[in-house]
Amino acid sequence: MFNKISTWFSSKKTSDLAAGGKDVVVYAPLNGRIMSLEEVPDPAFAQKMLGDGMAIEPTSRKVLAPFDGKVVAIFPTQHAIGLRSAAGLECLIHVGIDTVTLDGRGFRLLVKEGQVVKQGNPLLELDLDVLGSSGKELSTPVVITYSDCWQIKQRWEEQTILAGKDILFIAQPVN
């Protein structure tokens, strides 16, 4: 899974990915309960093989853009979206664990690859009934895909979070 995900993102040199030199505020893309990545029942996320970040156990149906940026990757099964900020931060929003096997059932895309989005714009709509009845874990990791260029400066510390309103984390370029 790691190799497939890494090929969806930027072909830029890693030194260019933090070229903006500015912190990026990453807002919650979903309402829900906060989880550390270590709590996610998938080793690729729990061991931060795909990058550092946080996860949300969702209670809302719409996945919102966590920052102003561009949609750089949409997985064919619609369960994951990659975004890049103007400062070069690339994030993966991966809805659920092993939801790739649903082949798009329970997901409705609201954006296209290459589309410019503003923080809070809807990206994806979830059918929580379909997803819930699938038996799949819905923990949604939000990870920085180039952790060698970016690090998390501050994390949300409350138990619950509101989409588009609460800050999930603040990322800063690695010097």
FENCOR-V527719 format. One record per backbone hydrogen bond with DSSP energy under -1.0 kcal/mol. CO is the residue of the C=O (numbers start at 0). NH is the residue of the N-H. Records with the same first field share a line. If there is no record, write none. Layout:
CO=NH / NH
//
This chain:
0=4
1=5
2=6
4=7
12=15
15=18
17=20
23=170
25=167 / 168
27=163
28=63
30=58
31=160
32=56
34=54
35=38
36=39
39=41
41=45
42=46
43=48 / 49
44=47
51=143
53=141
54=34
55=139
56=32
60=125
62=122 / 123
64=119
65=26
68=116
69=83
70=113
72=81
74=77
78=94
79=74
80=92
81=71 / 72
82=90
83=69
84=87
86=19
88=84
89=144
90=82
91=142
92=80
97=100
98=101
99=102
101=104
103=106
105=126
107=124
111=114
114=70
116=68
117=120
120=64
122=109
123=62
124=107
126=130
127=131
128=132
131=134
136=96
139=55
140=93
141=53
142=91
145=148 / 149
148=173
150=171
153=169
158=33
160=31
161=164 / 165
165=27
167=155
168=25
169=152 / 153
170=23
171=150
//
